[in-house]
Amino acid sequence: MDKQTLKDMSYSLNQRARDLILNGDREEALSVVEESLAGKKGFHDFCVKWANMLLCYIGEKLGDDAVLEVHQQFAQVFRPPVIKEWEAAGADPDHFPLEEFIKQRTSMWHGHDNEFTWQEDEEKYILTLTPCESGGRLNEWLDGNQDARMKGAKPYAYNEKGFSYYCLHCPTMWELGWIEQYGYPLIVFHPPQEAGGACVQYFYKHPRLVPDEYYQRLGIERRS
């Protein structure tokens, strides 16, 4: 390779794009941005498939409940900054920073390069992923592969046999885990009914607004 090629390969694509923009080379900057996006997408998809492979191995060797335990550990460790700050301040549900949390969730989904819409009604914010570029896209790739799905119908997975091992991290963290710790679900999930379908998520503005049905489907009695 020539020296210029080696030099170009020696620093980040983002920095190359910035330098090109500053130098007025718009076309070359766009080319570098496209190269960067393609590389990030490839690595993102690799990581999703890798995580799924590990969960499948755990499920095969130790069963569905062991996969739940892995997700429960994940839920305790990987909390976004806004959650940690709220917990440090006393974790008062009446003063949960919902709008800031929603902004962080938006940033996270941008990281997945996801297409989505936000809506609002009197009770809640509604996020619709069309489809989810994480577990939703994984289900498309797997095309019905049962090795990546729960073998039994468990309350923590909506009593749905064949629920995705990978997707289980969402209800574990924001529904089941949040109810167990704080008495209400922070996010209510409506998973897609078919590969490539929309994943719809409800963010209720106050715990009292969450309907009883979302506790019942997890087999949990609502706290008074």
Secondary structure, 3 states (H helix, E strand, C coil): CCHHHHHHCCCCHHHHHHHHHHCCCHHHHHHHHHHHHHHHHHHHHHHHHHHHHHHHHHHHHHCHHHHHHHHHHHHHHCCCHHHHHHHHCCCCHHHCCHHHHHHHHHHHHHHCCCCEEEEECCCEEEEEECCCCCHHHHHHHHCCCHHHECCCCCHHHCCCCCCECCCCHHHHHHHHHHHHHHCCCCCEEECCCCCCCCEEEEEECCHHHCCCHHHHCCCCCCCC
